[in-house]
Amino acid sequence: MKIGTRINLLTSLVLIGILLFVDITVYCLYITNATRNANELILSKWEPIVNKAAALPEAEQELLLRSSLTQSTYIRISDFLNHKVYEITHGKDMNLSGISFKYARHRKSLLLERENELVMVVHIPVMVENKVTRGYEIAAKLDGLKASIQNLLTILSISSLIAVLLCLAAGKLVSRTILKPITKSIQTMRKNEESLTFNTIPLQGSARDELYDLTETFNRMIGRLEESFWKQQQFVSDASHELNTMLTIIEGYANMLKRWGNEDQAVQEEAIQSIYEETKRMRKMTRQLLMLASSQQSTKLNLEPVNMVEVCQQVIARFHLINERTIRLHASPGAKDIEADRNKIEQLLIILVDNAQKYSSQVVDIFISGKDGEVTVAVKDQGIGIPQHEIKHVFERFYRVDNSRHRKTGGTGLGLPIAKSIVQEHDGLIWIESEEGEGTTVSVRLPVRPAPGPAKKSGEIRC
């Protein structure tokens, strides 16, 4: 069952329940008021007459009562002392048998239905020496009351039916209005699914209600999906291009080796060395791709106390085994231990130091400082620098400032994206400051304790 149908059904059932309660209340109040008014009318007329008649002899009493009768009135007198019952009427007996107010000390009334007519019976007792000696039952036909009740029931039924129909129409209109953004969302999703597009829903109105928020959230989600889709497409395209380039080089040197390798020793050595270098680059890029994919999954960090100075010293020692380039460490007294994933922090520093050494033949400096519950690590080189208009792109996958430069240095364009992902996992910030011909500084700011919940988006870039 659709939501709109459920809304209509639910509102209709609630309205029917309310209308039934109101109709029954109106009906009962009307009957109560009509009965009370009829009772008061009969008492106001007949109580003085009965009191006067009770003091008269029987013959004069009957004459007085009969003179006061109308065509729709009937009197029954019960003489409890002499055990006699006699009636005074102008016409047909109203058949009050079975109704007895014997020895009732107070006035009482009763509404009856006789021969399809409503009759009000009022009992007026006569007291002598604190004993009930006689009882006068005046029965009066309530002409028109039954017709009035029937008219009331008809009016209530028709008005309730009209109210239910109006409620159904209004409910349908309201549900259609409420569900319009949802319906548009469904239609847009189906259209996106069929045409592989990322259409959004136009925002209508200026009131920031729940429907506006729903539409805005949907559009924001579609925007993120579109961005993610095209990034994935670009990633696959770039990865395929890189792998294809490496395979083409390997295939070219393999063919050259196949043709002239046995005849020319120099050709053989060049081909083998080139194939070896491209194989290393391919292995490195594959490893970085796996690393990048792993870092983008919602894996739990293995948090532990990490001494940044100690980790930097270990990274510097590792690079000294590879080459004898100078790496200087500058740690301020305010540098504190942080809670982080030690392996990922070490991997982050390796990426930053490796990049600094690739594009600089001079000394690389690492600065560590701490302030306000945060630790900042800056890796500075004195290399060729990055053009200002290129800085905002360096965190994109496979982005190269200079393709020929990356080919010479063995870069894959994945180091900084991986570094950014690691920083983001630790709820930190990473940014770059660079001047062409003077060098580049990559800075990372990490909290001493990562905040619980989803990580903030990092990757702030400063020129």
Sequence and secondary structure as in RCSB ss.txt:
>XXXX:A:sequence
MKIGTRINLLTSLVLIGILLFVDITVYCLYITNATRNANELILSKWEPIVNKAAALPEAEQELLLRSSLTQSTYI
RISDFLNHKVYEITHGKDMNLSGISFKYARHRKSLLLERENELVMVVHIPVMVENKVTRGYEIAAKLDGLKASIQ
NLLTILSISSLIAVLLCLAAGKLVSRTILKPITKSIQTMRKNEESLTFNTIPLQGSARDELYDLTETFNRMIGRL
EESFWKQQQFVSDASHELNTMLTIIEGYANMLKRWGNEDQAVQEEAIQSIYEETKRMRKMTRQLLMLASSQQSTK
LNLEPVNMVEVCQQVIARFHLINERTIRLHASPGAKDIEADRNKIEQLLIILVDNAQKYSSQVVDIFISGKDGEV
TVAVKDQGIGIPQHEIKHVFERFYRVDNSRHRKTGGTGLGLPIAKSIVQEHDGLIWIESEEGEGTTVSVRLPVRP
APGPAKKSGEIRC
>XXXX:A:secstr
  HHHHHHHHHHHHHHHHHHHHHHHHHHHHHHHHHHHHHHHHHHHHHHHHHHHTTS HHHHHHHHHHH  TTEEE
EEEETTTTEEEEEESSS    TT   TT  S EEEEEEETTEEEEEEEEEEEETTEEEEEEEEEEE TTHHHHHH
HHHHHHHHHHHHHHHHHHHHHHHHHHHHHHHHHHHHHHHHHHHHHT        SS   HHHHHHHHHHHHHHHH
HHHHHHHHHHHHHHHHHHHHHHHHHHHHHHHHHHHTTT HHHHHHHHHHHHHHHHHHHHHHHHHHHHHHHTS   
  EEEE HHHHHHHHHHHHHHH    EEEEE TT   EEEEHHHHHHHHHHHHHHHHHT SS EEEEEEEETTEE
EEEEE  SS   HHHHTTTTSTT  S HHHHHHHT  S HHHHHHHHHHHTT EEEEEEETTTEEEEEEEEESS 
 SSS         
